[in-house]
Amino acid sequence: MSVTTKATIASFGGKLLQLSHNATTTRCEMNFNLYLPPAGPDPEANCSEKGFFQHAASKKGIAVLYPDTSPRGLNIQGEDDSYDFGTGAGFYVDATKAPYNAGYNIITGHSMGGHGALTLFLRNPGKYKSVSAFAPISNPIKAPWGQKAFSGYFGEDQQEKWKEHDATELIKKWSGGPLDILIDVGTGDNFYKQGQLLPENLEAAAKEAGINGVKVRYQPDYDHSYYTMATFSDDHVEHAAKYLL
C-alpha cells in the first residue's frame, strides 16, 4: 500500500502525520492521521484531527491512528446532502444497498465513531485489546440517526442486518469473556437528550445478559463537543494503556 504524507505537525513532543492512500475497499482516496509519540514514554476537521489523545499518548508512548469517518470522492448522487449520512456519516458498516455498496466499506470513537468502535469490538471477540467511546450511538436501530443510516446502507427490509451493527443487540449475544468498556456521555449533550445515543439501553442489555464490564459515566453538563473529548481523553488513553502496555 502506497501512503502519501500530506503534512507533519509537531504535537506533545511527537508528530501528527496527515496521510492518505488509495483504498481498494472504498474505491477512493482515504485520509487518515497517525500520531507518533516521542521515541519512549515521557518521565475538515473532525475527531480524526481533533481527537485530543496526543497529550496522554505522548506520555505513555502510544501511537494513535485516526481513520476518516467516511469515504470521500465517490461522487454518489446525494452523498453530500446530509451531515448524518453519506460523506457526513459512513457509520462504519459495509453497505449492501446500491449505490453505497460500491464504496462504503468502512471500519473509535466519538458519536458515530463510538458506535463503530463498540460494534467492531463486539463483532470480533479477541481481535481488539480494549474499547472505549465518547457519546456513542449505542442502540442505532432505536435511534433516528441509526434508522436513517441503516435504511440507506442496508435497506428498510433488512432488520436482522441492522442488528449486526448495533452494540445493544450485540452485547446480548456476547460470549467473548470479561468485558471492560469505558463510555463517557455528557448530560448536557442535546443528542443524548433527543434519544440519539441511548447508552442506557446498552447498560440494560448488558445487565440482563449478566455482563458487568460496561462502565458508562454520565458527565454533568458536558455536551457533544470536542471540549468534552479534550476533558476526558486522558482517561481513555489510560484505559487503553492497561491492555496495550
Contacts in CASP RR format, 6 or more apart in sequence:
PFRMAT RR
TARGET T0000
AUTHOR 0000-0000-0000
METHOD contacts of the structure
MODEL  1
MSVTTKATIASFGGKLLQLSHNATTTRCEMNFNLYLPPAGPDPEANCSEK
GFFQHAASKKGIAVLYPDTSPRGLNIQGEDDSYDFGTGAGFYVDATKAPY
NAGYNIITGHSMGGHGALTLFLRNPGKYKSVSAFAPISNPIKAPWGQKAF
SGYFGEDQQEKWKEHDATELIKKWSGGPLDILIDVGTGDNFYKQGQLLPE
NLEAAAKEAGINGVKVRYQPDYDHSYYTMATFSDDHVEHAAKYLL
1 21 0 8 1.000
2 21 0 8 1.000
2 22 0 8 1.000
3 19 0 8 1.000
3 20 0 8 1.000
3 21 0 8 1.000
4 19 0 8 1.000
4 20 0 8 1.000
4 21 0 8 1.000
5 17 0 8 1.000
5 18 0 8 1.000
5 19 0 8 1.000
6 18 0 8 1.000
6 19 0 8 1.000
6 20 0 8 1.000
6 31 0 8 1.000
7 17 0 8 1.000
7 18 0 8 1.000
8 15 0 8 1.000
8 16 0 8 1.000
8 17 0 8 1.000
8 18 0 8 1.000
9 15 0 8 1.000
9 16 0 8 1.000
9 17 0 8 1.000
9 18 0 8 1.000
10 16 0 8 1.000
11 35 0 8 1.000
11 54 0 8 1.000
11 58 0 8 1.000
12 37 0 8 1.000
12 54 0 8 1.000
12 55 0 8 1.000
12 57 0 8 1.000
12 58 0 8 1.000
13 37 0 8 1.000
13 38 0 8 1.000
13 42 0 8 1.000
13 58 0 8 1.000
14 35 0 8 1.000
14 36 0 8 1.000
14 37 0 8 1.000
14 38 0 8 1.000
14 54 0 8 1.000
14 58 0 8 1.000
15 35 0 8 1.000
15 36 0 8 1.000
16 33 0 8 1.000
16 34 0 8 1.000
16 35 0 8 1.000
16 36 0 8 1.000
16 54 0 8 1.000
17 33 0 8 1.000
17 34 0 8 1.000
17 35 0 8 1.000
17 36 0 8 1.000
18 31 0 8 1.000
18 33 0 8 1.000
18 49 0 8 1.000
19 31 0 8 1.000
19 32 0 8 1.000
19 33 0 8 1.000
19 34 0 8 1.000
20 29 0 8 1.000
20 30 0 8 1.000
20 31 0 8 1.000
20 32 0 8 1.000
21 29 0 8 1.000
21 30 0 8 1.000
21 32 0 8 1.000
22 28 0 8 1.000
22 29 0 8 1.000
22 30 0 8 1.000
23 29 0 8 1.000
23 30 0 8 1.000
23 71 0 8 1.000
25 103 0 8 1.000
25 105 0 8 1.000
26 71 0 8 1.000
26 74 0 8 1.000
26 103 0 8 1.000
26 104 0 8 1.000
26 105 0 8 1.000
26 106 0 8 1.000
27 71 0 8 1.000
27 74 0 8 1.000
27 102 0 8 1.000
27 103 0 8 1.000
28 71 0 8 1.000
28 72 0 8 1.000
28 73 0 8 1.000
28 74 0 8 1.000
28 103 0 8 1.000
29 72 0 8 1.000
29 73 0 8 1.000
30 67 0 8 1.000
30 68 0 8 1.000
30 71 0 8 1.000
30 72 0 8 1.000
31 48 0 8 1.000
31 68 0 8 1.000
31 72 0 8 1.000
32 48 0 8 1.000
32 65 0 8 1.000
32 66 0 8 1.000
32 67 0 8 1.000
32 68 0 8 1.000
33 48 0 8 1.000
33 49 0 8 1.000
33 65 0 8 1.000
33 66 0 8 1.000
34 63 0 8 1.000
34 64 0 8 1.000
34 65 0 8 1.000
34 66 0 8 1.000
35 53 0 8 1.000
35 54 0 8 1.000
35 57 0 8 1.000
35 63 0 8 1.000
35 64 0 8 1.000
35 65 0 8 1.000
35 66 0 8 1.000
36 63 0 8 1.000
37 54 0 8 1.000
37 57 0 8 1.000
37 58 0 8 1.000
37 60 0 8 1.000
37 61 0 8 1.000
37 62 0 8 1.000
37 63 0 8 1.000
38 58 0 8 1.000
38 61 0 8 1.000
40 61 0 8 1.000
41 59 0 8 1.000
41 60 0 8 1.000
41 61 0 8 1.000
42 58 0 8 1.000
42 59 0 8 1.000
42 61 0 8 1.000
46 69 0 8 1.000
47 66 0 8 1.000
47 69 0 8 1.000
47 109 0 8 1.000
47 110 0 8 1.000
47 113 0 8 1.000
47 226 0 8 1.000
47 229 0 8 1.000
48 66 0 8 1.000
48 67 0 8 1.000
48 68 0 8 1.000
48 69 0 8 1.000
49 66 0 8 1.000
50 226 0 8 1.000
50 229 0 8 1.000
51 66 0 8 1.000
51 110 0 8 1.000
51 226 0 8 1.000
51 229 0 8 1.000
51 230 0 8 1.000
51 233 0 8 1.000
52 226 0 8 1.000
52 229 0 8 1.000
52 230 0 8 1.000
52 233 0 8 1.000
53 64 0 8 1.000
53 233 0 8 1.000
53 236 0 8 1.000
53 237 0 8 1.000
54 64 0 8 1.000
55 233 0 8 1.000
55 234 0 8 1.000
56 233 0 8 1.000
56 234 0 8 1.000
56 237 0 8 1.000
56 238 0 8 1.000
57 63 0 8 1.000
57 64 0 8 1.000
57 237 0 8 1.000
60 237 0 8 1.000
60 238 0 8 1.000
60 241 0 8 1.000
60 245 0 8 1.000
62 237 0 8 1.000
62 240 0 8 1.000
62 241 0 8 1.000
62 244 0 8 1.000
62 245 0 8 1.000
67 106 0 8 1.000
67 107 0 8 1.000
67 108 0 8 1.000
69 88 0 8 1.000
69 89 0 8 1.000
69 90 0 8 1.000
69 112 0 8 1.000
69 113 0 8 1.000
70 86 0 8 1.000
70 87 0 8 1.000
70 88 0 8 1.000
70 89 0 8 1.000
70 90 0 8 1.000
70 104 0 8 1.000
70 106 0 8 1.000
71 87 0 8 1.000
71 90 0 8 1.000
71 103 0 8 1.000
71 104 0 8 1.000
71 106 0 8 1.000
72 87 0 8 1.000
73 87 0 8 1.000
74 102 0 8 1.000
74 103 0 8 1.000
76 86 0 8 1.000
76 99 0 8 1.000
76 100 0 8 1.000
76 102 0 8 1.000
77 99 0 8 1.000
78 86 0 8 1.000
79 85 0 8 1.000
79 86 0 8 1.000
79 87 0 8 1.000
79 100 0 8 1.000
80 86 0 8 1.000
80 87 0 8 1.000
80 88 0 8 1.000
82 88 0 8 1.000
83 89 0 8 1.000
84 112 0 8 1.000
84 145 0 8 1.000
84 148 0 8 1.000
84 149 0 8 1.000
85 148 0 8 1.000
85 149 0 8 1.000
85 152 0 8 1.000
86 100 0 8 1.000
86 104 0 8 1.000
89 112 0 8 1.000
89 145 0 8 1.000
89 149 0 8 1.000
90 104 0 8 1.000
90 106 0 8 1.000
90 112 0 8 1.000
90 149 0 8 1.000
90 153 0 8 1.000
91 106 0 8 1.000
91 112 0 8 1.000
91 115 0 8 1.000
91 116 0 8 1.000
91 140 0 8 1.000
91 146 0 8 1.000
91 149 0 8 1.000
91 150 0 8 1.000
91 153 0 8 1.000
91 165 0 8 1.000
92 106 0 8 1.000
92 107 0 8 1.000
92 112 0 8 1.000
92 113 0 8 1.000
92 115 0 8 1.000
92 116 0 8 1.000
92 119 0 8 1.000
92 120 0 8 1.000
92 165 0 8 1.000
93 104 0 8 1.000
93 106 0 8 1.000
93 149 0 8 1.000
93 150 0 8 1.000
93 153 0 8 1.000
93 154 0 8 1.000
93 165 0 8 1.000
94 101 0 8 1.000
94 104 0 8 1.000
94 105 0 8 1.000
94 106 0 8 1.000
95 101 0 8 1.000
95 103 0 8 1.000
95 104 0 8 1.000
95 105 0 8 1.000
95 152 0 8 1.000
95 153 0 8 1.000
95 154 0 8 1.000
96 153 0 8 1.000
96 154 0 8 1.000
96 155 0 8 1.000
96 158 0 8 1.000
96 161 0 8 1.000
97 152 0 8 1.000
97 153 0 8 1.000
97 154 0 8 1.000
97 155 0 8 1.000
97 158 0 8 1.000
100 152 0 8 1.000
100 153 0 8 1.000
104 153 0 8 1.000
107 120 0 8 1.000
108 114 0 8 1.000
108 116 0 8 1.000
108 117 0 8 1.000
108 120 0 8 1.000
108 131 0 8 1.000
108 133 0 8 1.000
109 116 0 8 1.000
109 117 0 8 1.000
109 133 0 8 1.000
109 134 0 8 1.000
109 136 0 8 1.000
110 133 0 8 1.000
110 134 0 8 1.000
110 135 0 8 1.000
110 136 0 8 1.000
110 229 0 8 1.000
111 134 0 8 1.000
111 135 0 8 1.000
111 136 0 8 1.000
111 137 0 8 1.000
111 191 0 8 1.000
111 197 0 8 1.000
111 224 0 8 1.000
112 137 0 8 1.000
112 145 0 8 1.000
113 133 0 8 1.000
113 136 0 8 1.000
114 133 0 8 1.000
114 134 0 8 1.000
114 135 0 8 1.000
114 136 0 8 1.000
114 137 0 8 1.000
115 133 0 8 1.000
115 136 0 8 1.000
115 137 0 8 1.000
115 138 0 8 1.000
115 140 0 8 1.000
115 165 0 8 1.000
115 167 0 8 1.000
116 136 0 8 1.000
117 131 0 8 1.000
117 132 0 8 1.000
117 133 0 8 1.000
117 136 0 8 1.000
118 131 0 8 1.000
118 133 0 8 1.000
118 136 0 8 1.000
118 138 0 8 1.000
118 167 0 8 1.000
118 170 0 8 1.000
118 181 0 8 1.000
118 202 0 8 1.000
119 165 0 8 1.000
119 166 0 8 1.000
119 167 0 8 1.000
119 170 0 8 1.000
120 128 0 8 1.000
120 131 0 8 1.000
121 127 0 8 1.000
121 128 0 8 1.000
121 131 0 8 1.000
121 181 0 8 1.000
122 167 0 8 1.000
122 170 0 8 1.000
122 171 0 8 1.000
122 174 0 8 1.000
123 164 0 8 1.000
123 165 0 8 1.000
123 170 0 8 1.000
125 174 0 8 1.000
125 175 0 8 1.000
125 176 0 8 1.000
125 177 0 8 1.000
126 176 0 8 1.000
129 240 0 8 1.000
129 243 0 8 1.000
129 244 0 8 1.000
130 180 0 8 1.000
130 239 0 8 1.000
130 240 0 8 1.000
130 242 0 8 1.000
130 243 0 8 1.000
130 244 0 8 1.000
131 181 0 8 1.000
131 182 0 8 1.000
132 181 0 8 1.000
132 182 0 8 1.000
132 183 0 8 1.000
132 236 0 8 1.000
132 239 0 8 1.000
132 240 0 8 1.000
133 181 0 8 1.000
133 182 0 8 1.000
133 183 0 8 1.000
133 184 0 8 1.000
134 183 0 8 1.000
134 184 0 8 1.000
134 185 0 8 1.000
134 228 0 8 1.000
134 229 0 8 1.000
134 232 0 8 1.000
134 236 0 8 1.000
135 184 0 8 1.000
135 185 0 8 1.000
135 186 0 8 1.000
135 189 0 8 1.000
135 191 0 8 1.000
135 192 0 8 1.000
135 197 0 8 1.000
135 224 0 8 1.000
135 228 0 8 1.000
136 167 0 8 1.000
136 183 0 8 1.000
136 197 0 8 1.000
136 199 0 8 1.000
137 143 0 8 1.000
137 145 0 8 1.000
137 146 0 8 1.000
137 196 0 8 1.000
137 197 0 8 1.000
137 198 0 8 1.000
138 167 0 8 1.000
138 168 0 8 1.000
138 183 0 8 1.000
138 197 0 8 1.000
138 198 0 8 1.000
138 199 0 8 1.000
138 201 0 8 1.000
138 202 0 8 1.000
139 166 0 8 1.000
139 167 0 8 1.000
139 168 0 8 1.000
139 169 0 8 1.000
139 198 0 8 1.000
139 201 0 8 1.000
139 202 0 8 1.000
140 146 0 8 1.000
140 147 0 8 1.000
140 149 0 8 1.000
140 150 0 8 1.000
140 162 0 8 1.000
140 165 0 8 1.000
140 166 0 8 1.000
141 147 0 8 1.000
141 150 0 8 1.000
141 159 0 8 1.000
141 162 0 8 1.000
141 163 0 8 1.000
141 166 0 8 1.000
141 168 0 8 1.000
141 169 0 8 1.000
142 168 0 8 1.000
142 198 0 8 1.000
142 201 0 8 1.000
143 195 0 8 1.000
143 196 0 8 1.000
143 197 0 8 1.000
143 198 0 8 1.000
144 194 0 8 1.000
144 195 0 8 1.000
144 196 0 8 1.000
145 196 0 8 1.000
150 158 0 8 1.000
150 161 0 8 1.000
150 162 0 8 1.000
150 165 0 8 1.000
154 161 0 8 1.000
154 162 0 8 1.000
155 161 0 8 1.000
163 169 0 8 1.000
163 170 0 8 1.000
164 170 0 8 1.000
167 202 0 8 1.000
168 198 0 8 1.000
168 201 0 8 1.000
168 202 0 8 1.000
168 205 0 8 1.000
169 205 0 8 1.000
171 179 0 8 1.000
171 202 0 8 1.000
171 205 0 8 1.000
171 206 0 8 1.000
171 209 0 8 1.000
171 211 0 8 1.000
171 214 0 8 1.000
172 205 0 8 1.000
172 208 0 8 1.000
172 209 0 8 1.000
174 209 0 8 1.000
174 211 0 8 1.000
178 213 0 8 1.000
179 206 0 8 1.000
179 211 0 8 1.000
179 212 0 8 1.000
179 213 0 8 1.000
179 214 0 8 1.000
180 213 0 8 1.000
180 215 0 8 1.000
180 239 0 8 1.000
180 242 0 8 1.000
180 243 0 8 1.000
181 213 0 8 1.000
181 214 0 8 1.000
181 215 0 8 1.000
182 215 0 8 1.000
182 217 0 8 1.000
182 235 0 8 1.000
182 236 0 8 1.000
182 239 0 8 1.000
183 199 0 8 1.000
183 202 0 8 1.000
183 214 0 8 1.000
183 215 0 8 1.000
183 216 0 8 1.000
183 217 0 8 1.000
184 216 0 8 1.000
184 217 0 8 1.000
184 219 0 8 1.000
184 222 0 8 1.000
184 228 0 8 1.000
184 232 0 8 1.000
184 235 0 8 1.000
184 236 0 8 1.000
185 192 0 8 1.000
185 197 0 8 1.000
185 199 0 8 1.000
185 216 0 8 1.000
185 217 0 8 1.000
185 218 0 8 1.000
185 219 0 8 1.000
186 192 0 8 1.000
186 218 0 8 1.000
186 219 0 8 1.000
186 220 0 8 1.000
186 221 0 8 1.000
186 222 0 8 1.000
186 223 0 8 1.000
186 224 0 8 1.000
186 228 0 8 1.000
187 218 0 8 1.000
187 219 0 8 1.000
187 220 0 8 1.000
187 221 0 8 1.000
187 222 0 8 1.000
188 220 0 8 1.000
188 221 0 8 1.000
188 222 0 8 1.000
188 223 0 8 1.000
189 197 0 8 1.000
189 222 0 8 1.000
189 223 0 8 1.000
189 224 0 8 1.000
189 228 0 8 1.000
190 223 0 8 1.000
190 224 0 8 1.000
191 197 0 8 1.000
191 224 0 8 1.000
192 199 0 8 1.000
192 224 0 8 1.000
199 216 0 8 1.000
200 216 0 8 1.000
202 214 0 8 1.000
202 216 0 8 1.000
203 214 0 8 1.000
203 216 0 8 1.000
206 212 0 8 1.000
206 213 0 8 1.000
206 214 0 8 1.000
217 232 0 8 1.000
219 228 0 8 1.000
219 231 0 8 1.000
219 232 0 8 1.000
222 228 0 8 1.000
222 231 0 8 1.000
END
